[in-house]
Amino acid sequence: MIPEINYWAVLLATLSTMVVGSIWYTPKVFGNYWMRVAKVEPDGKGAVGAIIATLLVSFVSSWVLAGATVIAWHFYGGSFLVNALVTALILWAGFTAARFITHDAFERRPAGLTTLNIAHELVTFVVMAVIIGVWPPAGTV
């Protein structure tokens, strides 16, 4: 079975990750702390490559979330939005947060940095889930 996917919702969810990241890591929110603790210099070098990589990875994440949401909705029924949110939380906890914690522990990164980054990912996944959840594929809901 190939899940029905609303690619417009996936594209909007992909773009939402850039908005969330731009706000989250702005100096007036968490950017100054992140740059200091992660030892990142605000030189602007490599920003284009990082932005392109982020867009590609965000598209894949949004696409997987959309597909997994449709599968969950077909299996459990109920609200498409609730399925999107629960699926996002499960994927975030089981893959994103778990992997961040593991890698950061071995790299001996500060717990505050790990917490900041996984919280950012949680907000990102919730925003993607809301977009995907309120805009299900045509003919599914």
C-alpha positions in Angstrom: 0.0 0.0 0.0 1.3 3.4 -0.9 -0.2 6.0 1.5 -2.0 9.0 0.0 0.0 12.1 0.6 -0.9 15.8 0.3 2.3 17.1 -1.2 1.2 20.7 -0.8 0.9 20.1 2.9 4.4 18.4 2.8 5.9 21.4 1.1 4.3 23.8 3.5 5.4 21.7 6.4 8.9 21.7 4.9 9.0 25.5 4.8 7.6 25.7 8.3 10.8 24.1 9.6 12.8 27.0 8.2 10.4 29.5 10.0 10.6 27.6 13.3 14.4 27.3 13.1 14.8 31.0 12.1 12.8 32.0 15.2 14.3 29.4 17.6 17.9 30.1 16.8 17.6 33.9 16.4 20.0 35.7 18.9 17.0 37.2 20.8 15.5 33.7 21.5 18.0 30.9 21.9 20.6 31.8 19.2 23.2 33.4 21.5 23.1 30.5 24.0 23.3 28.0 21.1 26.2 29.7 19.4 28.1 29.9 22.7 27.5 26.4 23.9 27.8 24.7 20.5 30.9 26.9 19.7 29.5 28.2 16.5 30.8 31.5 15.0 28.3 33.7 13.2 30.5 34.1 10.2 27.8 33.2 7.5 30.2 30.8 5.8 28.5 27.6 4.6 25.0 29.0 5.3 23.8 28.2 1.7 24.9 24.6 1.9 23.4 24.2 5.4 20.1 25.7 4.2 19.9 23.4 1.2 20.6 20.4 3.4 18.0 21.5 5.9 15.4 21.9 3.2 16.1 18.4 1.8 16.1 16.8 5.2 13.0 18.7 6.2 11.2 17.6 3.1 12.1 13.9 3.8 10.9 14.3 7.4 7.6 16.0 6.3 7.0 13.3 3.7 7.7 10.5 6.1 5.4 12.1 8.7 2.6 12.6 6.2 2.9 9.0 5.0 3.1 7.6 8.6 0.1 9.7 9.5 -2.1 8.3 6.7 -1.1 4.8 7.7 -1.9 5.5 11.4 -5.2 7.1 10.4 -6.2 4.1 8.3 -5.3 1.8 11.1 -6.7 3.7 14.1 -9.3 5.9 12.5 -10.5 9.0 14.3 -9.2 12.5 13.8 -6.6 13.0 11.1 -5.1 15.8 13.1 -4.8 13.7 16.3 -3.2 10.9 14.3 -0.7 13.4 12.9 0.2 14.8 16.3 0.6 11.4 18.0 2.6 10.1 15.0 4.9 13.2 15.2 5.4 12.7 18.9 6.3 9.0 18.4 8.6 9.6 15.5 10.3 12.5 17.4 10.8 10.5 20.6 11.8 7.2 19.0 14.1 8.6 16.4 15.0 12.2 16.7 15.3 12.7 20.5 16.7 9.3 21.1 19.5 9.7 18.5 20.3 13.3 19.7 20.7 12.1 23.2 22.8 9.1 22.2 25.2 11.1 20.0 25.4 14.0 22.3 26.2 11.8 25.3 29.1 10.2 23.4 30.3 13.6 22.1 30.0 14.9 25.7 28.0 17.8 24.6 26.4 19.9 27.4 23.0 18.7 28.5 21.6 22.2 28.0 22.5 22.0 24.3 21.0 18.6 23.9 17.8 19.8 25.6 17.7 22.9 23.4 18.1 21.0 20.2 15.6 18.2 20.9 13.1 20.8 22.1 13.5 22.6 18.8 12.9 19.3 17.0 9.8 18.7 19.1 8.4 22.1 18.2 9.3 21.6 14.5 7.6 18.2 14.4 4.5 19.5 16.2 4.2 22.4 13.7 4.7 20.0 10.8 2.0 17.7 12.3 -0.5 20.5 12.6 0.0 21.5 9.0 -0.3 17.9 7.7 -3.1 17.1 10.2 -5.3 20.0 9.1 -4.7 19.4 5.4 -5.2 15.7 4.8 -4.9 14.2 1.3 -8.0 14.6 -0.8 -10.5 11.8 -0.4 -9.2 10.4 2.8 -11.2 12.4 5.4 
